[in-house]
Amino acid sequence: MEEQPIGREEYIQKVLSAYRQTPGTAGTIRQPDRLLAAQLQARGVPLAAVENALVLAAARRILRAPGAPPLGPLRSLAYFSAIIEEVLELRVSPEYFQHLRHRIQRFTQTGR
């Protein structure tokens, strides 16, 4: 499925909004976060790839072994840079990321 082209500012806002709403993030946006979002847009990184990277990282942090010590909140979009690159290389169906979204949602609602 092709993404519809969006403007630079809309792309940046969507990336920052998705980052802010990702479980495990501090929820604040700083200037370096805006800069990274602009760089991703300039590189032509699909918005879906960024969103999927946020989901993958959140799933890895949330769906850990029971009893594992809690992780502190993420305070920078830069944390996701390597995961964005990983997602760009992955060859998995969009359903995989949808599955992760459901698992995260279920976990954040029930703690399991």
Backbone as JSON, one array per atom type, in Angstrom:
{
  "sequence": "MEEQPIGREEYIQKVLSAYRQTPGTAGTIRQPDRLLAAQLQARGVPLAAVENALVLAAARRILRAPGAPPLGPLRSLAYFSAIIEEVLELRVSPEYFQHLRHRIQRFTQTGR",
  "N": [[0.83, -1.17, 0.0], [0.7, 2.13, -0.94], [1.87, 5.14, 0.49], [0.21, 8.24, 0.82], [1.59, 11.25, -0.39], [2.78, 13.66, 1.91], [3.16, 16.95, 3.28], [6.19, 18.59, 4.44], [6.02, 19.79, 7.07], [3.69, 18.59, 8.06], [4.47, 15.91, 8.09], [6.57, 16.0, 9.98], [5.13, 16.78, 12.25], [3.44, 14.56, 12.53], [5.28, 12.51, 13.03], [6.4, 13.42, 15.46], [4.12, 13.47, 17.07], [3.42, 10.75, 17.09], [5.69, 9.75, 18.37], [5.47, 11.03, 20.88], [3.19, 9.78, 21.86], [3.95, 7.18, 22.16], [4.2, 4.36, 24.19], [6.24, 4.36, 27.07], [7.81, 6.52, 26.52], [8.93, 9.8, 27.51], [7.22, 11.76, 26.72], [7.68, 14.37, 26.04], [8.75, 16.87, 23.75], [11.7, 17.87, 22.23], [14.04, 20.22, 20.78], [16.13, 18.77, 19.35], [14.66, 16.48, 18.71], [12.77, 17.43, 16.9], [14.5, 18.2, 14.87], [15.58, 15.7, 14.1], [13.24, 14.46, 13.14], [12.75, 16.09, 10.93], [15.01, 15.49, 9.43], [14.54, 12.8, 8.85], [12.3, 13.07, 7.22], [13.45, 14.51, 5.09], [15.17, 12.59, 4.09], [13.38, 10.9, 3.03], [12.18, 8.85, 4.42], [9.64, 6.61, 4.91], [6.63, 7.47, 6.59], [5.16, 5.41, 7.75], [7.18, 3.54, 8.29], [8.61, 4.8, 10.33], [6.61, 4.95, 12.31], [6.16, 2.2, 12.67], [8.64, 1.45, 13.69], [8.61, 2.75, 16.14], [6.58, 1.3, 17.38], [7.71, -1.29, 17.39], [9.96, -0.91, 19.03], [8.7, -0.11, 21.41], [7.25, -2.42, 21.98], [9.34, -4.23, 22.44], [10.39, -3.16, 24.77], [8.25, -3.2, 26.56], [7.08, -5.78, 26.54], [8.58, -7.68, 28.11], [10.42, -10.11, 30.05], [8.57, -11.44, 32.78], [8.89, -9.91, 35.95], [11.22, -8.62, 35.33], [13.33, -5.79, 35.85], [11.88, -2.5, 35.95], [12.03, -0.23, 33.17], [13.39, 2.99, 32.59], [11.82, 6.06, 31.41], [11.95, 6.92, 27.92], [13.7, 9.62, 26.54], [14.28, 10.81, 24.17], [13.88, 11.09, 20.68], [15.93, 10.16, 19.2], [16.72, 7.72, 20.24], [15.32, 5.86, 18.81], [16.47, 5.73, 16.32], [18.25, 3.69, 15.3], [16.48, 1.59, 15.28], [14.58, 2.43, 13.48], [16.12, 2.27, 11.16], [16.48, -0.5, 11.16], [13.83, -1.38, 10.77], [13.4, -0.42, 8.2], [14.86, -2.24, 6.77], [13.63, -4.64, 7.3], [11.59, -7.37, 6.23], [8.7, -7.87, 6.65], [5.21, -8.47, 7.08], [2.66, -5.89, 7.14], [0.77, -6.68, 8.96], [2.13, -7.85, 11.06], [3.12, -5.68, 12.57], [0.71, -4.58, 13.28], [-0.24, -6.59, 14.91], [1.63, -6.34, 17.02], [0.89, -3.79, 17.91], [-1.66, -4.35, 18.96], [-0.95, -6.13, 21.02], [0.57, -4.43, 22.67], [-1.39, -2.54, 23.35], [-3.2, -4.17, 24.73], [-1.54, -4.96, 26.86], [-0.98, -2.49, 28.1], [-3.48, -1.86, 29.0], [-4.21, -3.96, 30.69], [-1.95, -4.86, 31.99], [-0.84, -7.2, 31.3]],
  "CA": [[0.0, 0.0, 0.0], [1.47, 3.36, -1.07], [1.48, 6.26, 1.32], [-0.04, 9.5, 0.12], [2.61, 12.23, -0.01], [2.36, 14.73, 2.8], [4.13, 18.02, 3.36], [7.27, 18.5, 5.43], [5.55, 20.11, 8.42], [2.73, 17.56, 8.5], [5.28, 14.73, 8.38], [7.26, 16.24, 11.25], [4.12, 16.75, 13.32], [2.96, 13.18, 12.71], [6.36, 11.75, 13.69], [6.5, 13.86, 16.84], [2.91, 13.03, 17.76], [3.55, 9.3, 17.3], [6.72, 9.58, 19.4], [4.91, 11.49, 22.16], [2.17, 8.83, 22.3], [4.52, 5.85, 22.29], [4.39, 3.95, 25.58], [7.63, 4.3, 27.5], [8.51, 7.78, 26.28], [8.63, 10.85, 28.49], [6.11, 12.54, 26.2], [8.07, 15.75, 25.74], [9.45, 17.06, 22.48], [12.78, 18.85, 22.3], [14.52, 20.67, 19.47], [16.79, 17.68, 18.61], [13.63, 15.57, 18.19], [12.24, 18.09, 15.7], [15.55, 18.12, 13.85], [15.63, 14.32, 13.6], [12.04, 14.24, 12.34], [12.98, 16.79, 9.65], [16.01, 14.71, 8.69], [13.87, 11.6, 8.34], [11.47, 13.51, 6.09], [14.34, 14.88, 3.99], [15.69, 11.33, 3.55], [12.3, 10.16, 2.39], [11.8, 7.69, 5.22], [8.18, 6.56, 4.99], [6.03, 7.67, 7.91], [4.8, 4.08, 8.27], [8.39, 2.91, 8.82], [8.88, 5.44, 11.62], [5.58, 4.49, 13.25], [6.41, 0.79, 12.96], [9.82, 1.38, 14.55], [8.16, 3.13, 17.48], [5.82, 0.15, 17.89], [8.64, -2.38, 17.64], [10.75, -0.57, 20.22], [7.82, -0.14, 22.58], [6.96, -3.83, 22.27], [10.52, -4.83, 23.03], [10.57, -2.64, 26.12], [7.1, -3.53, 27.4], [6.79, -7.22, 26.58], [9.79, -8.33, 28.6], [10.2, -11.2, 31.01], [7.95, -11.05, 34.05], [9.86, -9.7, 37.02], [12.36, -7.81, 34.89], [13.23, -4.46, 36.44], [11.27, -1.51, 35.05], [12.93, 0.65, 32.42], [13.05, 4.41, 32.68], [11.23, 6.6, 30.19], [12.82, 7.39, 26.85], [13.62, 11.07, 26.5], [14.76, 11.34, 22.9], [13.52, 10.37, 19.46], [17.16, 9.55, 18.68], [16.76, 6.33, 20.7], [14.66, 5.02, 17.81], [17.16, 5.83, 15.02], [18.72, 2.37, 14.84], [15.31, 0.73, 15.07], [14.01, 2.89, 12.2], [16.94, 1.65, 10.11], [16.16, -1.93, 11.18], [12.51, -1.57, 10.15], [13.55, -0.19, 6.76], [15.45, -3.45, 6.19], [12.78, -5.81, 7.57], [10.64, -7.82, 5.21], [7.57, -8.5, 7.33], [3.93, -7.91, 6.65], [2.09, -4.87, 8.02], [-0.01, -7.35, 10.0], [3.01, -8.08, 12.21], [3.13, -4.47, 13.38], [-0.64, -4.45, 13.83], [-0.26, -7.54, 16.02], [2.36, -5.72, 18.12], [0.05, -2.7, 18.44], [-2.7, -4.96, 19.8], [-0.31, -6.65, 22.24], [0.91, -3.28, 23.51], [-2.64, -2.0, 23.86], [-3.72, -5.11, 25.74], [-0.66, -4.9, 28.01], [-1.14, -1.22, 28.81], [-4.8, -1.85, 29.63], [-4.37, -5.0, 31.71], [-0.7, -5.19, 32.65], [-0.41, -8.54, 30.87]],
  "C": [[0.88, 1.24, 0.0], [0.95, 4.41, -0.12], [1.21, 7.47, 0.44], [1.04, 10.5, 0.55], [2.01, 13.3, 0.92], [3.48, 15.76, 2.86], [5.12, 17.82, 4.5], [6.75, 18.72, 6.85], [4.57, 19.08, 8.94], [3.47, 16.27, 8.87], [5.93, 14.87, 9.75], [6.28, 16.15, 12.41], [3.63, 15.34, 13.59], [4.02, 12.32, 13.41], [6.42, 12.12, 15.17], [5.28, 13.44, 17.67], [2.99, 11.53, 18.06], [4.58, 9.02, 18.39], [6.15, 9.92, 20.78], [3.93, 10.46, 22.72], [2.7, 7.4, 22.5], [4.72, 5.5, 23.76], [5.89, 3.86, 25.9], [8.43, 5.55, 27.2], [8.08, 8.8, 27.32], [7.49, 11.74, 28.02], [6.44, 13.99, 25.91], [8.89, 15.78, 24.46], [10.5, 18.15, 22.67], [13.24, 19.19, 20.89], [15.26, 19.57, 18.71], [15.79, 16.66, 18.04], [13.03, 16.13, 16.91], [13.24, 17.99, 14.55], [15.62, 16.72, 13.25], [14.42, 14.01, 12.73], [12.19, 14.9, 10.97], [13.99, 16.04, 8.8], [15.4, 13.44, 8.11], [13.01, 11.94, 7.14], [12.34, 13.82, 4.88], [14.94, 13.64, 3.32], [14.63, 10.53, 2.82], [11.91, 8.89, 3.13], [10.28, 7.68, 5.33], [7.69, 6.71, 6.43], [5.67, 6.33, 8.54], [6.01, 3.38, 8.88], [8.75, 3.49, 10.19], [7.88, 4.95, 12.67], [5.8, 3.04, 13.63], [7.63, 0.62, 13.86], [9.46, 1.75, 15.98], [7.42, 1.97, 18.15], [6.76, -0.99, 18.25], [9.46, -2.12, 18.9], [9.9, -0.63, 21.48], [7.51, -1.58, 22.97], [8.16, -4.51, 22.93], [10.72, -4.39, 24.48], [9.46, -3.1, 27.06], [6.95, -5.03, 27.6], [8.06, -8.0, 26.95], [9.41, -9.42, 29.59], [9.52, -10.67, 32.27], [9.02, -10.92, 35.13], [11.09, -8.92, 36.61], [12.22, -6.41, 35.49], [12.64, -3.46, 35.45], [12.34, -0.65, 34.37], [12.46, 2.08, 32.57], [12.47, 4.91, 31.37], [12.29, 7.05, 29.19], [12.62, 8.89, 26.69], [14.07, 11.67, 25.19], [14.31, 10.45, 21.74], [14.74, 9.65, 18.89], [17.3, 8.1, 19.12], [16.26, 5.39, 19.6], [15.4, 4.97, 16.46], [17.59, 4.47, 14.48], [17.54, 1.45, 14.53], [14.59, 1.14, 13.79], [14.79, 2.26, 11.05], [16.66, 0.15, 10.01], [14.84, -2.19, 10.47], [12.59, -1.36, 8.65], [14.09, -1.42, 6.05], [14.57, -4.68, 6.36], [11.86, -6.11, 6.4], [9.54, -8.6, 5.91], [6.3, -7.79, 6.9], [3.48, -6.81, 7.62], [1.27, -5.48, 9.16], [0.83, -7.63, 11.25], [2.99, -6.87, 13.14], [1.75, -4.21, 13.98], [-0.79, -5.39, 15.03], [0.46, -6.94, 17.24], [1.56, -4.58, 18.74], [-1.03, -3.25, 19.37], [-2.11, -5.5, 21.1], [0.04, -5.53, 23.19], [-0.35, -2.71, 24.15], [-3.19, -2.88, 24.97], [-2.87, -5.03, 27.01], [-0.87, -3.61, 28.79], [-2.51, -1.12, 29.49], [-4.9, -2.82, 30.8], [-3.09, -5.3, 32.49], [-0.19, -6.57, 32.31], [-0.4, -8.61, 29.36]]
}
